[in-house]
Every structure is written in C-alpha cells, then in structure tokens.
Amino acid sequence: MTAVESQRGNLPALFTSFVGRRSEVAAIRGLLQSARLVTLTGPGGVGKTRLALEAADISAKTFPDGVWLVELAPVQDPAAVAGAIATALGMSDRGTAPVLEQLEKYLAQRRALIVLDNCEHLADACAVLAKTLLCAAPELHILATSRRTLGITGEQLFTVSPLGAEDAAGLLEDRASAVRSGFEVGERNRAEVARLCSDLDGLPLAIELAASRLRTLTVEQVAQRLEDRFGLLTGGSSTALPHQRTLRQTIAWSYELCAPAERLLWNRLSIFAGGFALDAAEGVCSGDGIAEGEVLDLLDQLVGQSVVLTTEVEGVLRYRLLESVRQYGREQLAASGEEERFLGRRRDFFVGVAQRIDAGWYGSGQVQALARLRADHTNLLAALDYDADPQARLALAGALIFHWCVGGFLLEGRRQLERALEETPETTRQRARGLFAAVWVAQTQGDLLAADRWLDEAEELAEQLGDPVGRARAGGFRGVSALYREQPEESICRYEGALAASTAAGDEREATSWRLALACVQAYAGDPRAAESCRQVIAAFEVSGERWGRAQVLMALSHNAWVRGDKEAAEALVRSALESMRGFNDHAMVARMLELLAWATGSGGDHARAARLLGAAGALWRNAGTCIAAFGPWVAKQHTRCEKAATCALGPGPYAQALEEGASHDNPGQAIKYALALACTSFTPTAPTAALTRRESEVAELVAKGLSNRQIASKLGRSPRTVEGHVENLLAKLAFSSRAQIASWWTATHTPASGTTEQ
C-alpha cells in the first residue's frame, strides 16, 4: 500500500482487492454512525487492519474533515502516540504547548475519523489519549484495531472472526491467481481448497501466505506440508510491517506482548485439542507458577488480547486457540521440557471426568454430561492417543462407555476399546471393566460372538480377582445376549441374579442397571410382573430426574401394548419415550423407538407415515454402524413385515420417496422432532377437500407411481415448472405437506380421471 494524503485524509491506496466480509464492513459502518469509539479486536493475522481500512473508506463521506490512518506498530514509546497522530494529521507545530493539547484544539471543531491501527502494545496510552480527544472534540470518531480492548467507557467492540468457508476460498483464489496464471477454484479442487482453508483456521494472513506457495506447489501439496506451517508460511509481503510478514512473526508479536504468567498459561493451554472448558484449564494448567484461582483471570487476559477465542457449545461457554496459535504455544511448551507432564495431566483430568459421569449416570445430569463429553471428543481422542500409560488409556476407554454407546460413537468406541485391551493383557480389575465396556458395544452392534468371547474372559477375571460385582455384571450381560437371541426367560433369570448379587454387594449403581434391564425384559416377554416392575423403576427415575432409563422402560411398555394389539397405547407410550430422549445422541435407541412407532402406525393403516419413520430409523442405524437385526430375529421380522405392507399399500415409487424423506432426518435430535411432528399431523385417507382438475388427477396418479416432476413433464408434454405448479396446487387442495401423502391418498382412494373439470 502507498499513502495518499489530501485534505480529506491519508488512507492508503491498496494494491490488492478486498474479498468477502461485506456484511462486516456494513456492520462497522453502522457502528461508526452510532458510537464514537469502535475497536476491532481479534487474533493476529485475522485481517483487522484491512477490514478497518475498507470500513473507513466506505464511511469517508460521513466525515467531511477527513479519515486519517495512524500506524502505531512502529511506535514503541507510549509518550510518542500523540505525536504519531499529529504527524498523520499533517498538523504543523503550533508552539510550545504539549502535543496532546494542540491535538485537542485542532480537532475540537472537526468532524473526522481517526483510525488507530495496531494499538495492542500501547493500549493504555491509546485509551488515555482516545478518551481525552473524544471529550475535547464532540464530532470526532475513532476506529481502533487491537488484539486487546482499550477498556474505556463508550467503547464499542467488534470481534473480527476468521473467514467463513466461502470467503476463505475466494481469498485463496484471488491471491493465488496473481502468482499463478489461470488458477481457479472449481469442482476439481474445491474439496482440497476447503480443507486447506479449514486447516488454516480461515486466517487471512495464513491464507495469503499459503497462496504465495501455490506458485510452485499444488493445493494438496500445501495442505500436506502444513505440519511445518511456520516453515512453509513465510515470505510475506515486503511492504508489510515486520511483525506481519510471516505467520510466526505475527504470533510471536502477540506472545511478546503477554505477561510471563500469560505466556505460561498459553503454553499449557496448547495441549488441548478442539477447545476446552474452564474447569479443564483450571484442573490441568494450574500449579508451578499459576495458582488455580489465577487461571480465570489469566484466561480473561488472553481472551482480551485475542490469543484465546470464546465460543458457545450447546449453551456452555468454551474456549479455543486457533491452530497456528496452539502450535506456537506447543513449541514453547516442548522447549520448556514440560510437555510430557502436562500431556499426562490432561489424560488424568479426562479420566476423572469420565469416571465421575459413569459412576453418577443414573441421575438428572445425563444430557449435560453427554454434551460435555461430546464437546471434548477431540480432547478425549488425544488423551487416548497418549502412549505413556496403557493402563490409564484402558481406564479412560472403559469409563467412556456411555459416551460410546449413548453419545453416538459406537464405532470409535469399539476401536478404542479393542486397542486398549490388546495393549494391556494383565489380570486387573481395570481390564475387566474394559472388557465389559467392549461387550456392551459389541452387543449393540449385533456382534454377539465377539461379545461372548469378551464375556468369557471377563467372567474368568472376576473369579480370579474374587470380584462379586464383576461376577454379577457378567451374569447380567449374559442376559442381554439371551434377550437378543430370543431367550427371554433366560434373560429374566440372568437379570434377577445380577440384581440380587449387586444389591448384596452394596453397589447401588450396578443394581440400578439390572433393575432397569429386568423391568424392560419383563415387559418385552409379557411377564405379569412387568407392570409393577416398570412402575417402580419409572417412579424412582422421576424422583432422581433420570431420563435415559425411563425412556427404555416406556419403549418396553409400548412394545408390550403393541403385541397385545393396543395400537393407541403403543403409539402414546413410544411418543413419550421419544420425548424423554430429547437431547441424547443415542442413535440405536432412537432408531428402535422409530421402528416401533412405524409398526404401530402401519398397523393402523397410515403406511406413508410408517415408511417415513422407517426411513429415519434406517438413517440412524447406518450412522450408528449397526442395524435392527442386532436386537434379535423377531424384531427384524417385524421390520420386514412393516416394510412389505407399506410397499404394497403405497407402491414401490411412493414408498421409496417416503423412505428418502424420512432418511433426511439422520441424527437423533432431528429424527425425534420429525417423528413427533408426524404424529401430530398423521394422515388418514379421505376425499379431497376440493375438486381436482383432470390434469391435477393425472399428475397425482404419476406422483403415486414414483415419477419426478421432470419425468411427469416429459410424459405429459409440459414444462417442469408447470408440473411443479400442479403439485403445489395438489398439496394445497388436499391439505398435505409431502408428495408421499399425495401418493398414499391416491393409492387408497384410486380417484378416477373422469368426472373432473378440465383446465
């Protein structure tokens, strides 16, 4: 950039185009109209200066006395800030009065905008000066850029975030095309560009530096070399400020501005992957120079300096470091010789979190506990990859059983447990617990042979260790396998034994598991004791606030009602079960509930709704890495029966459409919401509320045969847009919300084409 001075300001002429961020420019322009001090904050390299210059340029007409850029990066002495502003404004020396006093008089009657760029290392001096000038000049506005806030009354903050995916790709394309003729982002390289920009955190400086490497490397090659990002991303613009020429220099500048204790925390925070919560920072990073009570204040300082970013995950405030910032801190931590110690502390912290959640599972905080583990999933995987103590790895993998099975990570859980068990063959209680966790995962996946193999070893270990709770647990899991093999009587017997043994051992947590399992299997088996057993379990869970087990009992009671032919009770109970599952991410259990609701719905004649429910269930089964057959041949048979009835009633085409519609709701939260909404708008075939034209009847018949709008248009010799209009009219006239409902209605009523009005 080059400076262009005039009576209206000294904003530089920029050599490169401004890409994206149009909404942010507009927002800053709006803030400048209502606030007199606006500070753009954000991490180094995020593009604060360029955004400020763009917003200032667009706002220039609002300030008849000029828009003036003051570059503070070269200024090291706080006392020199006023002089830097006077120089930028082109003020002549007005005698012996202090420069600040001269500035006050000069700006007093002017409507101008001053851009204070790079204030972070002079924040206190800038704050004092800004307050003084704003008080002296009522028409003056200041736009500041800083990695930390100025902290004065009236300051309006605007956080500059990294670029979104589209803008990041656009910036890469723009800058790369300048160094490599013909470069463009297209279908051939779009995925690689997106991955590269994501790996660079959407940081404009990093993207521009990466673009310069595309002169000699492909996008894929740059992405592969990012492990050495500080070596790769060098050679920035020679006209940039020294601390902005390479990614390392940019981050080093922020590091140098931090106090010693802030640097220490930055280094230690670098061991977290994918963000962290406050308690993790306090539990892992305190000690040896940082008291636990100091962590919050230091963290707040790092947030204020844009080193640490805040984010909200499922209503909980969390923190994160940009990957480049994290890697810089990790280098400093390794150089200090403390890396291994803090990696171990991270692992121990998450072992403690997982074990507390496991021990206190049957209570009111289940959804929150799973949300916490889900937010820390990347940290958990990183802790599991730490090789220093295989026994600790096994402890963590086993304690995460609810995260694996109820949180939606079955396949990952199986992989982690198998690896941990393979590395720790010693006869220990820890191994027994890991084996039981692996058994649960395998049973949910329908792999009963692997489950039996692990159960045999776990049972033998419990005997060798003299562990009565382990023996009870082994018996209980034998009952699970018996149920899935359609041996309910053996399952009841096994659960009764596990309940008695765990109760005698005084392990209430274990006893609750088998009390729940017993009530459910009694309901599935039609045992006369089921009603009382289920009532007792539900009553206890309502007192404690437990929801996951309550949902299982309601599902079992729904199944019992459906077997008895009470379709209405079955539907009501399974809807209650789905309500209780809101907030959980248990793919397999929600899929089982959707299956049951589909069977009950289909038996009542609403095959279109049943098909959509089967579609949603199928998507959940696939995502979980399991299937309906995992829970026994009988339930698989009911699924097939429901599927055949729906296909026969609707026809193959409409059935496939309904299935596809349901499958679009492919996570538990979406699927529950969808299923409950369908229940409120269930469709019963009736006569149309308004007469159809002959053309509309033709279109309805072709929709029922499974043809798309384009296929219908070709068959009728009309345009796809015309057919789309006919379909919309059909939906409106019949008060339907989907093509599947049109197909179901047509199949059920066989409305003839004759007798309708011509259009």
WOQUI-V943685 format. One record per backbone hydrogen bond with DSSP energy under -0.5 kcal/mol. NH is the residue of the N-H (numbers start at 1). CO is the residue of the C=O. E is the energy in kcal/mol with one decimal. If there is no record, write none. Layout:
# WOQUI-V943685
nh;co;e
NH;CO;E
NH;CO;E
This chain:
# WOQUI-V943685
nh;co;e
2;13;-1.5
4;11;-0.6
6;9;-2.1
9;6;-1.4
10;67;-1.5
11;67;-0.6
13;2;-2.7
14;12;-0.6
19;17;-0.6
25;21;-2.3
26;22;-2.2
27;23;-2.0
28;24;-2.5
29;25;-2.4
30;26;-2.1
31;27;-2.1
32;28;-2.3
33;29;-0.8
33;30;-0.6
34;30;-0.9
34;31;-0.7
35;31;-3.2
37;154;-0.6
38;142;-2.5
39;156;-2.5
40;38;-0.5
40;144;-3.4
41;39;-0.6
41;158;-2.1
42;146;-0.5
46;43;-1.6
51;47;-2.0
52;48;-2.6
53;49;-2.5
54;50;-2.0
55;51;-2.5
56;52;-2.7
57;53;-2.4
58;54;-2.1
59;55;-1.5
60;57;-1.1
62;59;-1.9
63;60;-1.8
64;62;-0.6
65;111;-2.2
66;63;-2.0
67;8;-2.3
68;113;-3.0
70;115;-3.2
71;69;-0.5
72;70;-0.8
72;117;-2.2
75;72;-1.2
78;76;-0.6
80;77;-2.2
81;78;-1.4
84;80;-2.0
85;81;-2.0
86;82;-2.4
87;83;-2.4
88;84;-2.2
89;85;-2.3
90;86;-0.6
90;87;-1.0
91;86;-2.2
102;98;-2.1
103;99;-2.5
104;100;-2.2
105;101;-1.9
106;102;-2.5
107;103;-2.5
108;104;-1.1
110;107;-1.7
112;110;-0.9
113;66;-2.4
114;141;-2.4
115;68;-3.6
115;113;-0.5
116;114;-0.7
116;143;-1.8
117;70;-2.5
117;115;-0.9
119;145;-2.5
122;119;-2.3
123;120;-0.9
126;122;-2.8
127;123;-2.4
128;124;-2.1
129;125;-2.4
130;126;-2.9
131;127;-2.2
132;128;-2.1
133;129;-2.6
134;130;-2.5
135;131;-1.7
136;132;-1.8
137;133;-2.3
138;136;-0.5
140;137;-1.8
141;112;-2.3
142;36;-3.1
143;114;-2.7
144;38;-3.0
144;142;-0.5
145;116;-2.5
146;40;-2.5
149;304;-0.5
155;152;-1.9
156;37;-3.0
157;155;-0.6
158;39;-2.4
160;41;-3.5
160;158;-0.5
161;159;-0.7
163;202;-2.9
168;164;-2.8
169;165;-2.2
170;166;-2.2
171;167;-2.5
172;168;-2.3
173;169;-2.4
174;170;-2.4
175;171;-2.6
176;172;-2.7
177;173;-2.2
178;174;-0.6
178;175;-0.5
179;175;-0.6
179;176;-1.1
180;176;-2.0
183;180;-2.0
186;184;-0.6
189;186;-0.7
190;186;-1.7
193;189;-2.5
194;190;-2.4
195;191;-2.1
196;192;-2.5
197;193;-2.7
198;194;-2.1
199;195;-2.6
200;196;-1.4
201;198;-1.9
202;197;-2.2
203;200;-2.0
204;202;-0.6
205;45;-2.5
207;203;-2.5
208;204;-2.8
209;205;-2.4
210;206;-2.4
211;207;-2.6
212;208;-1.5
213;209;-0.8
213;210;-0.9
214;210;-0.6
214;211;-1.1
215;212;-0.9
216;213;-1.4
217;213;-1.8
222;218;-2.3
223;219;-2.4
224;220;-2.2
225;221;-1.4
226;223;-1.1
227;224;-0.5
228;225;-1.4
229;226;-1.4
231;228;-0.8
232;228;-2.3
233;229;-3.0
234;232;-1.8
236;245;-1.5
240;237;-1.0
244;241;-2.5
245;242;-1.3
247;233;-1.6
250;246;-2.1
251;247;-2.2
252;248;-3.0
253;249;-2.0
254;250;-1.3
255;251;-2.4
256;252;-2.6
257;253;-1.2
258;254;-0.6
258;255;-1.1
263;259;-2.3
264;260;-2.2
265;261;-2.1
266;262;-2.5
267;263;-2.7
268;264;-1.9
269;265;-2.9
270;266;-1.0
270;267;-0.6
271;268;-1.5
272;269;-1.9
276;319;-2.3
281;277;-1.9
282;278;-2.6
283;279;-2.6
284;280;-2.4
285;281;-1.9
286;282;-0.8
287;290;-4.6
294;291;-1.8
295;291;-0.7
295;292;-1.0
298;294;-2.5
299;295;-3.0
300;296;-2.5
301;297;-2.0
302;298;-2.2
303;299;-2.4
304;300;-2.4
305;301;-1.2
306;303;-1.7
307;302;-2.4
308;302;-1.4
309;320;-3.1
311;318;-2.6
313;311;-0.5
313;316;-2.9
314;312;-0.5
316;313;-1.7
318;311;-3.5
319;276;-2.8
320;309;-2.3
326;322;-3.0
327;323;-2.6
328;324;-1.9
329;325;-2.1
330;326;-2.4
331;327;-2.0
332;328;-1.8
333;329;-2.4
334;330;-2.6
335;331;-2.3
336;332;-1.3
337;333;-0.5
337;334;-1.2
338;333;-1.4
339;333;-0.6
342;338;-2.0
343;339;-2.1
344;340;-2.1
345;341;-1.8
346;342;-2.1
347;343;-2.1
348;344;-2.5
349;345;-2.2
350;346;-2.1
351;347;-2.2
352;348;-2.0
353;349;-2.1
354;350;-2.5
355;351;-2.4
356;352;-2.1
357;353;-2.0
358;354;-2.4
359;355;-2.5
360;356;-1.9
361;358;-1.1
363;361;-2.4
366;363;-0.6
369;365;-2.5
370;366;-2.5
371;367;-2.2
372;368;-2.2
373;369;-2.2
374;370;-2.6
375;371;-2.5
376;372;-1.7
377;374;-1.4
380;376;-2.8
381;377;-2.4
382;378;-2.2
383;379;-2.5
384;380;-2.3
385;381;-1.3
386;383;-1.0
387;385;-0.5
393;389;-1.8
394;390;-2.3
395;391;-2.3
396;392;-2.2
397;393;-2.7
398;394;-2.5
399;395;-2.1
400;396;-1.3
401;398;-1.1
404;400;-2.4
405;401;-2.8
406;402;-2.0
407;402;-1.5
409;403;-0.6
409;404;-1.7
413;409;-2.7
414;410;-2.5
415;411;-2.0
416;412;-2.6
417;413;-2.6
418;414;-2.4
419;415;-2.0
420;416;-2.5
421;417;-2.6
422;418;-2.0
423;419;-1.5
424;420;-0.7
424;421;-0.7
428;426;-1.3
432;428;-1.7
433;429;-2.5
434;430;-2.1
435;431;-2.5
436;432;-2.2
437;433;-2.0
438;434;-2.1
439;435;-2.2
440;436;-2.1
441;437;-2.0
442;438;-2.6
443;439;-2.7
444;440;-2.2
445;441;-1.6
446;443;-1.0
447;442;-2.5
448;446;-1.3
451;447;-1.9
452;448;-2.5
453;449;-2.0
454;450;-2.4
455;451;-2.4
456;452;-2.5
457;453;-1.5
458;454;-2.6
459;455;-2.8
460;456;-1.9
461;457;-2.6
462;458;-2.3
463;459;-1.8
464;460;-2.4
465;461;-2.5
466;462;-0.6
466;463;-0.8
467;462;-2.6
468;466;-0.8
471;467;-2.1
472;468;-2.3
473;469;-2.6
474;470;-2.3
475;471;-2.1
476;472;-2.3
477;473;-2.5
478;474;-1.7
479;475;-1.4
480;476;-1.4
481;477;-1.9
482;478;-2.2
483;479;-2.2
484;480;-2.1
485;481;-1.1
486;483;-1.8
487;482;-2.4
491;487;-2.1
492;488;-2.6
493;489;-2.1
494;490;-2.7
495;491;-2.6
496;492;-2.4
497;493;-2.0
498;494;-2.4
499;495;-2.6
500;496;-2.3
501;497;-2.5
502;498;-2.3
503;499;-2.1
504;500;-2.3
505;501;-1.7
506;503;-1.2
507;502;-2.2
508;506;-1.0
511;507;-2.4
512;508;-2.5
513;509;-1.3
514;510;-1.6
515;511;-2.3
516;512;-2.3
517;513;-2.1
518;514;-2.3
519;515;-2.0
520;516;-2.0
521;517;-2.5
522;518;-2.2
523;519;-1.7
524;520;-2.4
525;521;-2.3
526;522;-0.6
526;523;-0.8
527;522;-2.6
530;527;-2.1
533;529;-2.3
534;530;-3.1
535;531;-2.1
536;532;-2.3
537;533;-2.1
538;534;-2.8
539;535;-2.4
540;536;-2.2
541;537;-2.4
542;538;-2.4
543;539;-1.5
544;540;-1.9
545;541;-1.8
546;541;-1.3
551;547;-2.2
552;548;-1.4
553;549;-2.0
554;550;-2.3
555;551;-2.2
556;552;-2.3
557;553;-2.5
558;554;-2.2
559;555;-2.4
560;556;-2.1
561;557;-2.3
562;558;-2.5
563;559;-2.4
564;560;-1.7
565;562;-1.4
566;561;-2.7
567;565;-1.4
570;566;-2.3
571;567;-2.5
572;568;-2.4
573;569;-2.6
574;570;-2.2
575;571;-2.1
576;572;-1.8
577;573;-2.1
578;574;-2.3
579;575;-2.3
580;576;-2.0
581;577;-1.0
581;578;-0.6
582;579;-1.3
584;581;-2.0
585;406;-0.8
587;585;-1.4
590;586;-2.2
591;587;-2.5
592;588;-2.1
593;589;-2.0
594;590;-2.5
595;591;-2.4
596;592;-2.2
597;593;-2.5
598;594;-2.4
599;595;-2.4
600;596;-2.2
601;597;-2.5
602;598;-3.1
603;599;-2.3
604;600;-0.8
604;601;-0.7
605;602;-1.8
606;601;-1.6
607;605;-1.6
610;606;-1.9
611;607;-2.4
612;608;-2.0
613;609;-2.3
614;610;-2.3
615;611;-2.1
616;612;-2.2
617;613;-2.5
618;614;-2.7
619;615;-1.9
620;616;-1.8
621;617;-2.6
622;618;-2.3
623;619;-2.3
624;620;-2.0
625;621;-1.2
625;622;-0.5
626;621;-2.1
630;627;-1.6
631;628;-1.8
632;629;-1.7
636;632;-1.6
637;633;-2.1
638;634;-1.9
639;635;-2.0
640;636;-2.1
641;637;-2.2
642;638;-2.4
643;639;-2.5
644;640;-2.6
645;641;-2.3
646;642;-2.1
647;643;-2.3
648;644;-2.5
649;645;-2.1
650;646;-2.6
651;647;-2.4
654;704;-0.8
655;651;-2.3
656;652;-2.3
657;653;-2.2
658;654;-2.7
659;655;-2.5
660;656;-2.4
661;657;-2.4
662;658;-2.3
663;659;-2.2
664;660;-0.9
664;661;-0.8
665;662;-1.8
666;664;-1.1
671;667;-2.8
672;668;-2.6
673;669;-2.0
674;670;-2.6
675;671;-2.7
676;672;-2.5
677;673;-1.9
678;674;-2.5
679;675;-1.9
680;676;-1.1
681;677;-1.0
681;678;-0.6
682;679;-0.7
689;733;-0.6
694;757;-2.6
697;693;-2.2
698;694;-2.2
699;695;-2.6
700;696;-2.6
701;697;-2.4
702;698;-2.1
703;699;-2.6
704;700;-2.2
705;701;-0.9
706;703;-1.8
707;702;-2.1
712;708;-2.6
713;709;-2.5
714;710;-2.0
715;711;-2.0
716;712;-2.4
717;713;-1.2
718;713;-2.3
723;719;-2.1
724;720;-2.5
725;721;-1.8
726;722;-1.9
727;723;-2.5
728;724;-2.2
729;725;-2.1
730;726;-2.4
731;727;-2.4
732;728;-2.1
733;729;-3.0
734;730;-2.6
735;731;-0.7
735;732;-0.5
736;731;-2.0
742;738;-1.3
743;739;-2.6
744;740;-2.5
745;741;-2.7
746;742;-2.7
747;743;-2.5
748;744;-2.2
749;745;-2.3
750;746;-3.0
756;753;-0.8
757;692;-0.8
